[in-house]
Amino acid sequence: MSQNKEPQHKYFNLKSQDLKTQLQNLENYISIASKEKIEIWIDSDQETFLAIAPLKAVTAKLKCSILEVEKGIWRIKLSSY
């Protein structure tokens, strides 16, 4: 069996959840990214979430990127590498 060198990731869909729930989930996902050393992908439709997520990620010493995957839906990627 060959070793795959691509980074592993976990995907979470937060679309249609209220902002409070999305932020609570973000704390859990930041913890997962930090402990498991894997990339976390989060899809969200909350613009306020997009403003807060990078600040929380940087505070946790994680890299964060944001990509619009479709109109009104953004993917936040958190990683420790």
Secondary structure, DSSP 8 states (H G I E B T S, - for coil): -----S--EEEEE-TTS-HHHHHHHHHHHHHHHHHH--EEEEEE--HHHHHHHHHHHHHTT-EEEEEEEETTEEEEEEE--
